[in-house]
Amino acid sequence: MTVQDSGNRLRTIATLQAVALVVVAASFWQTVAAYPALPHTMAVHWSVAGQADGWAAKSWGKVLLLPLIQAGTCLVLAGMSFWVAFSPGALAYVNLPIDKSGLSDEQSLQVRLLTAQGMSVINLLVLATLTYLNYVILRAAGSDRGPGSAATMVTVLAGTAGILVTVTWLIRAVRRTARS
């Protein structure tokens, strides 16, 4: 891996993390924009049939809870991604299906960057899924109808599938790197 390749991968990681921050900001924006339209008593739980069966008083704390969780998730996963990318000792703490002790410095750098890139993609997928769920919950909170389980399930499954594809890509790329 050349210095230019390393720089390109670092730019990709930084871009993915920047997009993740935009997704979190969008979640906050949609929450703040929806707040005035929410009723004073909001639906917060729905039965399997989609009928509201749990209620709570509207408050900023309740409404901003999911975006705050997203912000924390974003910061932790971004921090971990950059730590793995820049810390040579980070591989000792990352569970990968390779013998890390036999890696050259070049291979170790490449594995760290691949791992950080995979973590960045997973961060983005998790945050995008949570942003959609936040949208659905906000929309349903103001009505007696549930958030629509079919679309919600498809979104969660698509996010999970994306994470599985990313992990599979990461494992293959790391194994290729370790063999080279």
C-alpha positions as CSV (number, residue, x, y, z in Angstrom):
1,M,0.0,0.0,0.0
2,T,1.5,3.3,-1.0
3,V,1.3,6.5,0.9
4,Q,-1.2,7.7,-1.6
5,D,-3.4,4.6,-1.0
6,S,-3.2,5.2,2.7
7,G,-4.2,8.8,2.2
8,N,-7.1,7.8,0.0
9,R,-8.4,5.3,2.5
10,L,-8.1,7.9,5.3
11,R,-10.1,10.4,3.2
12,T,-12.7,7.7,2.7
13,I,-12.9,7.1,6.4
14,A,-13.2,10.8,7.1
15,T,-15.9,11.3,4.5
16,L,-17.9,8.4,5.9
17,Q,-17.7,9.9,9.4
18,A,-18.6,13.3,8.0
19,V,-21.7,11.9,6.3
20,A,-22.5,10.1,9.6
21,L,-22.5,13.5,11.4
22,V,-24.8,14.9,8.7
23,V,-27.2,12.0,9.3
24,V,-27.2,12.7,13.1
25,A,-27.8,16.4,12.4
26,A,-30.7,15.5,10.1
27,S,-32.2,13.4,12.9
28,F,-31.9,16.4,15.3
29,W,-33.4,18.7,12.7
30,Q,-36.4,16.4,12.0
31,T,-37.0,16.1,15.7
32,V,-36.9,19.8,16.4
33,A,-39.1,20.5,13.3
34,A,-41.7,17.9,14.4
35,Y,-41.8,19.0,18.1
36,P,-44.3,21.9,17.8
37,A,-46.8,19.6,15.9
38,L,-46.7,16.8,18.5
39,P,-49.7,16.7,20.8
40,H,-49.2,17.4,24.5
41,T,-49.9,13.7,25.2
42,M,-48.0,11.5,22.7
43,A,-48.3,7.9,21.8
44,V,-45.1,6.1,22.9
45,H,-46.1,2.5,22.5
46,W,-48.2,0.6,20.1
47,S,-49.8,-2.9,20.2
48,V,-49.0,-5.5,17.6
49,A,-52.2,-4.5,15.8
50,G,-50.7,-0.9,15.5
51,Q,-53.0,0.7,18.0
52,A,-51.6,3.2,20.5
53,D,-51.6,1.6,24.0
54,G,-49.0,3.7,25.9
55,W,-48.9,7.5,26.3
56,A,-46.6,10.1,27.8
57,A,-46.5,13.9,28.2
58,K,-44.5,15.7,25.5
59,S,-41.1,16.9,26.6
60,W,-37.8,17.7,24.9
61,G,-36.1,15.0,26.8
62,K,-38.4,12.3,25.6
63,V,-38.4,13.6,22.0
64,L,-34.6,14.1,21.8
65,L,-33.7,10.8,23.4
66,L,-33.1,8.9,20.1
67,P,-31.1,11.7,18.4
68,L,-29.0,12.0,21.6
69,I,-28.4,8.2,21.5
70,Q,-27.4,8.6,17.8
71,A,-25.0,11.4,18.6
72,G,-23.3,9.3,21.3
73,T,-23.1,6.3,19.0
74,C,-21.6,8.4,16.3
75,L,-19.0,9.9,18.5
76,V,-18.0,6.5,20.0
77,L,-17.8,4.7,16.7
78,A,-16.0,7.6,15.0
79,G,-13.5,7.7,17.8
80,M,-12.9,4.0,17.7
81,S,-12.5,4.2,13.9
82,F,-9.8,6.9,14.1
83,W,-8.1,5.2,17.0
84,V,-7.8,2.0,15.0
85,A,-6.6,3.9,12.0
86,F,-3.9,5.9,13.8
87,S,-2.8,3.6,16.7
88,P,-0.4,0.8,15.7
89,G,-1.2,-1.0,19.0
90,A,-5.0,-1.0,18.3
91,L,-4.9,-4.3,16.5
92,A,-4.3,-6.0,19.8
93,Y,-7.8,-5.0,20.8
94,V,-9.6,-5.8,17.5
95,N,-11.0,-9.3,17.1
96,L,-10.0,-10.3,13.5
97,P,-9.8,-13.8,12.0
98,I,-6.0,-13.6,11.3
99,D,-2.7,-14.1,13.0
100,K,-1.8,-10.4,13.8
101,S,1.6,-11.3,15.2
102,G,3.1,-12.2,11.8
103,L,2.0,-9.0,10.0
104,S,4.6,-6.6,8.6
105,D,4.3,-2.9,9.4
106,E,2.8,-2.3,6.0
107,Q,0.2,-5.1,6.4
108,S,-0.6,-3.9,9.9
109,L,-1.3,-0.4,8.6
110,Q,-3.5,-1.8,5.7
111,V,-5.5,-4.0,8.1
112,R,-6.0,-1.1,10.5
113,L,-7.2,1.2,7.7
114,L,-9.5,-1.6,6.4
115,T,-10.9,-2.1,9.8
116,A,-11.5,1.6,10.4
117,Q,-13.2,1.9,7.0
118,G,-15.5,-1.1,7.9
119,M,-16.3,0.5,11.3
120,S,-17.1,3.8,9.5
121,V,-19.5,2.1,7.1
122,I,-21.2,0.2,10.0
123,N,-21.5,3.5,11.9
124,L,-23.2,5.1,8.9
125,L,-25.6,2.2,8.4
126,V,-26.6,2.1,12.1
127,L,-27.2,5.9,12.2
128,A,-29.2,5.9,8.9
129,T,-31.4,3.1,10.2
130,L,-32.0,5.0,13.5
131,T,-32.7,8.2,11.7
132,Y,-35.4,6.5,9.7
133,L,-36.8,4.9,12.9
134,N,-36.8,8.3,14.5
135,Y,-38.8,9.7,11.6
136,V,-41.4,6.9,11.8
137,I,-41.7,7.2,15.6
138,L,-42.2,11.0,15.4
139,R,-44.8,10.6,12.7
140,A,-46.7,7.9,14.7
141,A,-46.4,9.8,18.1
142,G,-48.9,12.3,16.9
143,S,-51.5,9.7,15.9
144,D,-53.3,6.7,17.2
145,R,-51.8,4.5,14.5
146,G,-48.6,2.7,15.0
147,P,-45.4,3.3,13.1
148,G,-46.1,0.8,10.4
149,S,-44.4,-2.5,11.2
150,A,-43.8,-3.6,7.6
151,A,-41.7,-0.6,6.5
152,T,-40.0,-0.5,9.8
153,M,-39.1,-4.2,9.7
154,V,-37.8,-3.8,6.1
155,T,-35.6,-0.8,7.2
156,V,-34.2,-2.7,10.2
157,L,-33.5,-5.8,8.0
158,A,-31.9,-3.7,5.3
159,G,-29.6,-2.0,7.9
160,T,-28.7,-5.4,9.4
161,A,-28.0,-6.9,5.9
162,G,-25.8,-3.9,5.1
163,I,-23.8,-4.5,8.3
164,L,-23.4,-8.2,7.5
165,V,-22.2,-7.4,4.0
166,T,-19.7,-4.9,5.4
167,V,-18.4,-7.4,8.0
168,T,-18.1,-10.1,5.2
169,W,-16.2,-7.6,3.0
170,L,-13.9,-6.6,5.9
171,I,-13.1,-10.2,6.8
172,R,-12.2,-11.1,3.2
173,A,-10.2,-7.9,2.7
174,V,-8.2,-8.5,6.0
175,R,-7.5,-12.1,5.1
176,R,-6.3,-11.1,1.6
177,T,-4.0,-8.5,3.2
178,A,-2.6,-10.9,5.7
179,R,-1.8,-13.5,3.0
180,S,-0.1,-11.0,0.7
